[in-house]
């Protein structure tokens, strides 16, 4: 009897481990920033204690042996990293002219070259696979392993993008169809893409869902406003795709500059070239272009500003807005339905109706910035109150869903490993 009890106790004490494999052409140690990169860095940072991560990616620094597994520590969390390609951040910043020369294309070829060792590694660990790009969905299918797919694509073909995938959209579309058919769960970055795919693939509707963006509140947290004696500082972070309507943004800032008698600075974090828009010429001399920033650097830049701006005609839940609000900076934005949950007029910024001509909207946006400046000076807008607007957009509420999906799949498939 005693022996049976002891065996039962030992069985209960065995640690059950979940195994997830991330596959993406990226190095979390590098300087590249964006929605995809933030997802992966946060995936590592917030993965559960009972979960082991294997990341198949890229060595952007040049200090790791390609094709070998390295135990790394990132933000205090350990994970196994297998780079299969060496590709620097500088190379990644230059726009590729062809798929073959692009990072995605070269990573695809590296997956083929290293297929045998990757297959042995993933199978031995009994991983479920987490994918950011539909172009790589063939790998878990060949390995007969379940995978969770997320679509970070722009989702609106009619809008112009700074992306090679726009030119070769047929490659992406084919991958999209294949991933939807073969994935366990297909997550979209915004409800517009979700709705489109559910209508396009009605038989797969149940597996297609929206995963909202989140903000890492360990890095982006409320900070005091800079002095109101300084020039009023407006910040924007991200690419200057045409659907973000840079001309409207720049016209707004030009009008705001006039209203504030030149007491204005525009802080741009990103690598797009604003000079390709004629309207930028009117604010070029008051613009500080910060280029790439890691999360901590971006948080510091936002904290040095007074308010954020967004003029897009389409977005999911834009991460730059959530990060700006999390720092405690109000955002003045063109109206998008999803922003109603985080931008509350007079509390965390203002939403401007999408009515009239471009100049009409720029005038209203400028007026709202003047109101924000006054509210900050009087203390009516406070950083802590602004930050409360994003409480439901954190890794604990959004990213946790992804880990739950992997747990459920592994439990159902009996893939759970013992350690």
C-alpha positions in Angstrom: 0.0 0.0 0.0 2.8 2.3 1.0 4.6 1.6 -2.3 1.5 2.4 -4.3 1.0 5.8 -2.5 4.7 6.6 -3.0 4.4 5.9 -6.8 1.3 8.0 -7.0 2.9 10.9 -5.2 5.9 10.6 -7.5 3.7 10.7 -10.6 2.0 13.8 -9.3 5.4 15.4 -8.7 6.6 14.9 -12.3 6.7 18.2 -14.0 4.6 18.4 -17.1 6.2 20.5 -19.8 4.6 22.1 -22.8 6.8 22.5 -25.9 6.4 25.3 -28.5 8.5 26.0 -31.5 8.5 29.5 -33.0 9.7 29.8 -36.6 10.4 33.3 -38.0 13.2 35.1 -39.9 14.2 37.2 -36.9 16.8 37.6 -34.1 15.2 38.8 -30.8 18.6 40.2 -29.8 18.7 42.5 -32.7 17.5 46.1 -33.2 14.6 45.4 -35.6 11.3 46.6 -34.3 7.7 46.2 -35.4 4.5 44.3 -34.7 6.0 40.9 -35.6 9.2 41.5 -33.7 7.3 42.7 -30.6 5.1 39.6 -30.7 8.1 37.3 -30.6 10.0 39.2 -28.0 6.9 39.3 -25.8 6.3 35.6 -26.5 9.7 34.8 -25.0 9.3 37.3 -22.1 5.9 36.1 -21.0 5.9 32.4 -21.8 4.5 30.3 -18.9 6.9 28.6 -16.4 5.8 25.1 -17.5 6.5 25.8 -21.2 9.8 25.4 -23.1 10.5 27.4 -26.2 12.5 26.5 -29.3 13.0 29.4 -31.7 14.2 28.8 -35.2 15.3 32.1 -36.6 18.2 34.3 -37.9 21.5 35.4 -36.4 21.6 39.1 -37.0 24.7 39.7 -34.9 27.1 37.1 -36.4 28.2 35.5 -33.1 26.3 32.2 -33.2 27.0 29.0 -35.1 24.4 28.5 -37.7 22.4 25.2 -37.6 23.2 24.6 -33.9 20.9 25.1 -30.8 22.0 27.7 -28.4 20.6 28.3 -24.9 20.0 32.1 -24.6 18.7 34.4 -22.0 16.5 37.3 -23.1 14.9 39.7 -20.6 15.6 37.2 -17.8 13.9 34.3 -19.6 15.7 31.3 -21.1 14.9 29.7 -24.5 16.6 27.6 -27.1 17.6 29.4 -30.3 18.6 27.7 -33.5 19.7 30.2 -36.2 19.6 28.8 -39.7 20.7 31.9 -41.5 23.0 34.9 -40.9 21.4 38.1 -42.0 22.3 41.5 -40.4 19.8 44.2 -39.3 21.5 46.5 -41.9 20.6 44.0 -44.6 17.0 43.7 -43.3 16.6 47.5 -43.4 17.3 47.6 -47.2 14.2 47.0 -49.3 14.7 43.8 -51.3 13.9 43.9 -55.0 13.0 40.2 -55.4 11.7 37.4 -53.2 14.8 35.4 -53.7 17.0 38.2 -52.3 14.6 39.1 -49.5 15.0 37.9 -45.9 11.8 35.9 -46.2 13.0 34.2 -49.4 16.5 33.4 -48.0 15.0 32.1 -44.8 12.7 29.8 -46.8 15.7 28.3 -48.6 17.5 27.9 -45.2 14.5 25.9 -43.9 14.9 23.6 -46.9 18.6 23.2 -46.4 18.2 22.4 -42.7 15.0 20.5 -43.0 16.3 17.2 -41.7 17.9 18.6 -38.5 14.8 20.8 -37.9 12.5 17.9 -38.3 14.4 15.7 -35.9 14.6 18.5 -33.3 10.9 19.5 -33.4 9.7 15.9 -33.5 11.9 14.9 -30.6 10.5 17.7 -28.5 6.9 17.0 -29.6 6.3 20.7 -30.2 3.3 22.5 -31.4 4.4 25.2 -33.9 3.6 28.9 -33.7 3.9 30.7 -37.0 3.8 34.4 -37.9 4.1 34.0 -41.7 1.8 31.8 -43.8 4.6 31.1 -46.2 6.2 28.7 -43.7 3.0 26.7 -43.0 4.2 23.8 -45.2 6.9 22.8 -42.6 4.6 21.7 -39.7 2.2 20.1 -42.2 5.1 17.9 -43.7 6.1 17.1 -40.1 2.5 16.2 -39.2 2.6 18.6 -36.2 -0.2 20.9 -35.2 0.4 24.6 -35.6 -1.2 28.0 -34.7 -1.0 30.5 -37.5 -1.2 34.2 -37.1 -1.7 36.6 -40.0 0.0 39.9 -39.6 -0.5 40.9 -43.2 -2.0 44.3 -44.1 -5.3 42.8 -45.1 -6.5 45.5 -47.4 -5.2 44.8 -50.9 -6.5 48.1 -52.3 -4.3 50.2 -50.0 -0.7 50.8 -50.9 2.0 49.3 -48.7 5.8 49.6 -48.3 6.1 45.9 -48.8 7.5 43.4 -51.3 4.6 41.2 -50.7 2.3 43.6 -52.4 4.2 43.0 -55.6 4.2 39.2 -55.1 0.7 39.0 -53.5 0.0 35.6 -55.2 2.7 34.0 -53.0 1.1 35.3 -49.9 -2.4 34.4 -51.0 -1.5 30.8 -51.8 0.1 30.5 -48.4 -2.9 32.0 -46.7 -5.3 29.4 -48.3 -3.0 26.6 -47.3 -2.5 27.8 -43.7 -6.2 28.3 -43.2 -6.9 24.7 -44.4 -4.2 23.1 -42.3 -3.8 25.1 -39.1 -5.4 24.3 -35.8 -6.1 27.9 -35.1 -5.9 30.9 -37.5 -5.5 34.2 -35.7 -5.8 37.6 -37.4 -4.3 40.9 -36.2 -7.5 42.8 -36.7 -11.3 42.1 -37.1 -11.3 43.4 -40.7 -9.1 40.5 -41.8 -11.0 38.1 -39.6 -14.3 39.0 -41.2 -12.8 38.8 -44.7 -11.4 35.4 -44.2 -14.5 34.0 -42.5 -16.5 35.1 -45.5 -14.0 33.7 -47.9 -13.6 30.4 -46.1 -17.0 29.7 -44.5 -16.2 26.0 -43.8 -13.2 27.1 -41.7 -15.0 29.9 -39.9 -14.7 28.4 -36.4 -10.9 28.3 -36.4 -10.5 31.9 -37.6 -10.4 34.5 -34.9 -9.0 37.9 -33.9 -6.1 38.3 -31.5 -5.8 42.0 -30.5 -2.5 43.7 -30.1 -1.2 44.3 -26.6 1.3 46.5 -24.9 4.1 45.4 -22.6 3.3 47.5 -19.5 6.6 46.4 -17.8 8.3 48.7 -20.4 5.6 51.1 -21.3 4.3 52.6 -18.0 3.0 56.1 -17.0 5.6 58.8 -16.9 5.3 62.5 -15.9 4.7 65.0 -18.7 7.7 67.0 -19.9 7.6 70.6 -19.1 5.0 72.7 -20.8 7.6 75.4 -21.2 9.2 73.2 -23.9 7.9 73.1 -27.5 4.7 71.0 -27.7 6.0 67.6 -28.8 3.9 65.3 -30.9 5.1 61.7 -31.6 4.4 59.0 -34.2 6.0 55.6 -34.5 5.7 53.2 -37.4 5.9 53.0 -41.2 4.6 55.7 -43.4 2.4 53.5 -45.6 0.0 55.5 -47.7 -3.1 54.1 -45.9 -1.8 55.8 -42.7 -2.4 59.1 -44.6 1.0 60.9 -44.0 -0.2 63.9 -46.0 -3.0 64.4 -43.5 -0.6 64.0 -40.6 1.8 66.5 -42.0 -0.9 69.0 -42.9 -2.2 68.8 -39.4 1.2 69.4 -37.8 1.7 72.4 -40.2 -1.6 73.9 -39.0 -0.8 73.2 -35.4 2.6 74.8 -35.8 0.8 78.0 -37.0 -1.6 77.9 -34.1 1.3 77.5 -31.6 3.4 80.2 -33.2 6.1 77.7 -34.1 6.3 76.2 -30.6 6.0 72.7 -31.9 8.2 69.6 -32.5 7.3 66.4 -34.4 9.1 63.3 -33.3 9.1 60.4 -35.8 10.3 56.9 -34.9 10.7 54.7 -37.9 12.7 54.3 -41.1 10.2 55.3 -43.8 11.3 58.4 -45.9 8.8 61.2 -45.1 10.4 63.5 -47.8 8.5 61.6 -50.5 5.4 63.4 -49.4 5.3 67.0 -50.5 3.4 68.1 -47.3 6.4 67.1 -45.2 8.4 70.1 -46.5 6.3 72.4 -44.3 7.4 70.7 -41.1 10.8 69.2 -42.0 12.7 71.8 -39.9 10.7 71.0 -36.7 10.9 67.2 -37.2 13.3 64.9 -35.2 13.8 61.6 -37.0 14.8 58.9 -34.5 15.0 56.0 -36.9 15.0 52.5 -35.3 14.3 52.2 -31.6 14.1 49.2 -29.4 11.2 48.9 -26.9 13.0 50.8 -24.1 14.2 53.5 -26.5 10.8 53.9 -28.0 9.3 54.2 -24.5 11.8 56.9 -23.6 11.0 58.8 -26.8 7.3 58.7 -26.2 7.8 59.8 -22.6 9.7 62.9 -23.9 6.6 63.9 -25.9 3.3 65.4 -24.9 0.9 63.6 -27.2 0.6 61.1 -30.1 -1.0 61.3 -33.5 -2.7 58.8 -35.8 -4.3 59.7 -39.1 -4.8 56.2 -40.6 -7.8 55.3 -42.7 -7.4 51.6 -41.7 -5.7 49.8 -38.7 -6.2 46.9 -36.5 -5.6 48.0 -32.9 -2.4 50.0 -33.6 0.4 49.2 -31.2 1.9 52.7 -31.4 -1.4 54.0 -30.0 -1.5 51.5 -27.2 2.2 52.2 -26.3 1.7 55.9 -26.3 -1.4 55.6 -24.1 0.4 53.2 -21.7 3.1 55.9 -21.2 0.3 58.2 -20.2 0.3 60.3 -23.4 -3.0 61.3 -25.0 -3.5 60.5 -28.6 -5.4 62.6 -31.2 -6.6 60.3 -34.0 -8.9 60.0 -36.9 -11.9 58.0 -35.9 -11.6 54.2 -36.2 -14.3 52.0 -34.4 -11.8 50.0 -32.4 -10.2 53.2 -31.0 -13.4 54.0 -29.2 -12.4 51.5 -26.5 -9.1 53.3 -25.6 -9.4 57.0 -26.7 -11.9 58.8 -24.7 -12.5 62.5 -25.6 -10.9 64.8 -23.0 -9.5 62.0 -21.0 -7.0 60.0 -23.1 -7.1 62.2 -26.3 -9.7 62.9 -29.0 -11.2 61.0 -31.9 -12.0 63.1 -35.0 -14.8 62.2 -37.4 -13.8 61.3 -40.9 -15.8 64.0 -42.6 -15.0 66.6 -45.2 -11.9 67.3 -47.2 -8.3 66.7 -46.1 -7.8 70.3 -45.1 -11.1 70.2 -43.0 -9.9 67.2 -41.1 -6.5 68.7 -40.6 -8.1 71.8 -39.1 -10.1 69.8 -36.6 -7.2 67.6 -35.6 -5.1 70.8 -35.0 -7.9 72.2 -32.8 -8.0 69.0 -30.7 -4.2 69.2 -30.2 -4.6 72.7 -28.9 -7.2 71.4 -26.5 -4.9 68.6 -25.4 -2.1 71.1 -24.8 -4.4 73.2 -22.6 -5.7 70.1 -20.7 -2.1 69.0 -20.0 -1.1 72.4 -18.7 -4.2 72.7 -16.5 -3.8 69.1 -15.1 -7.2 67.9 -16.6 -5.3 65.2 -18.5 -3.1 63.1 -16.2 -0.7 60.3 -17.3 -2.1 57.8 -14.8 -5.7 58.3 -16.0 -4.6 58.1 -19.7 -2.8 54.8 -19.0 -5.9 53.1 -17.5 -7.5 53.1 -21.0 -5.4 50.2 -22.1 -5.8 47.9 -19.1 -7.4 45.1 -21.2 -4.7 45.2 -23.9 -1.9 43.5 -22.0 0.0 40.2 -22.5 -1.9 38.8 -19.6 -5.2 39.2 -21.4 -4.2 38.8 -25.1 -1.0 36.8 -25.4 -2.2 34.4 -22.7 -4.8 33.2 -25.2 -2.1 31.9 -27.6 -0.4 29.9 -24.8 -3.8 28.5 -23.9 -4.4 27.3 -27.5 -1.1 25.5 -27.5 -1.8 23.9 -24.2 -5.2 22.7 -25.4 -3.8 21.3 -28.6 -1.0 19.4 -26.8 -3.4 18.0 -24.2 -5.7 16.8 -26.9 -2.9 15.3 -29.0 -1.2 13.8 -26.0 2.0 15.7 -26.9 2.7 16.7 -23.3 6.3 15.9 -22.4 7.6 14.9 -19.0 10.6 16.4 -17.3 
